[in-house]
Amino acid sequence: MVRLKRDKKKITESEVGEAKYYCSVCGREISKEEYEAYDEMCWECWDDRMTEEIDTTEGTDEEFVPM
């Protein structure tokens, strides 16, 4: 979700270019590039999530014994 900081007024086209992006996990303000590249997360939260996924799937292939 992109959060746009605005007052009670319409956003002009020039203001849309100044949109602020926030990490969906920790809420830190991040760049548009980082927002798009790391699934709406900052690099640190994205890296933590990828590390957690690797830890939970580690060893599953080694335990598989075909019959």
C-alpha positions as CSV (number, residue, x, y, z in Angstrom):
1,M,0.0,0.0,0.0
2,V,1.3,3.4,-0.9
3,R,0.6,6.1,1.7
4,L,0.3,9.6,0.3
5,K,0.8,12.4,2.8
6,R,-1.7,15.1,2.0
7,D,-3.9,17.7,3.6
8,K,-7.6,18.0,2.8
9,K,-7.1,19.1,-0.8
10,K,-6.8,17.5,-4.2
11,I,-3.4,16.2,-5.2
12,T,-2.0,17.9,-8.3
13,E,0.0,16.0,-10.9
14,S,3.2,17.6,-9.7
15,E,2.5,16.4,-6.1
16,V,2.0,12.8,-7.2
17,G,5.6,12.7,-8.3
18,E,6.5,13.5,-4.6
19,A,4.7,10.4,-3.3
20,K,6.3,8.8,-0.3
21,Y,6.7,5.1,0.0
22,Y,6.8,3.1,3.3
23,C,8.0,-0.4,4.1
24,S,5.0,-2.7,4.6
25,V,6.8,-4.4,7.6
26,C,8.6,-1.7,9.6
27,G,7.0,1.5,8.2
28,R,10.3,3.2,7.4
29,E,10.2,5.6,4.5
30,I,11.9,4.1,1.4
31,S,12.5,5.1,-2.2
32,K,10.1,4.1,-5.0
33,E,12.8,1.9,-6.5
34,E,13.3,0.0,-3.2
35,Y,9.5,-0.2,-2.8
36,E,9.1,-1.8,-6.2
37,A,12.2,-4.0,-6.1
38,Y,11.6,-5.6,-2.7
39,D,7.9,-6.3,-2.7
40,E,6.9,-3.1,-0.9
41,M,9.6,-3.6,1.8
42,C,12.8,-2.0,2.7
43,W,15.9,-4.0,1.9
44,E,16.5,-5.0,5.5
45,C,13.0,-6.4,6.0
46,W,13.1,-8.1,2.6
47,D,16.4,-9.7,3.5
48,D,15.1,-10.9,6.9
49,R,12.1,-12.4,5.3
50,M,14.2,-14.2,2.7
51,T,16.5,-15.5,5.4
52,E,13.5,-16.8,7.4
53,E,12.2,-18.6,4.3
54,I,15.5,-20.3,3.7
55,D,15.8,-21.4,7.3
56,T,12.3,-23.0,7.3
57,T,12.9,-24.9,4.0
58,E,16.5,-25.9,4.8
59,G,17.0,-29.6,5.0
60,T,13.7,-30.6,3.4
61,D,15.4,-32.0,0.2
62,E,17.9,-33.9,2.3
63,E,15.3,-35.7,4.2
64,F,13.4,-36.9,1.1
65,V,14.2,-40.6,0.5
66,P,12.7,-41.9,-2.8
67,M,11.3,-45.5,-2.7
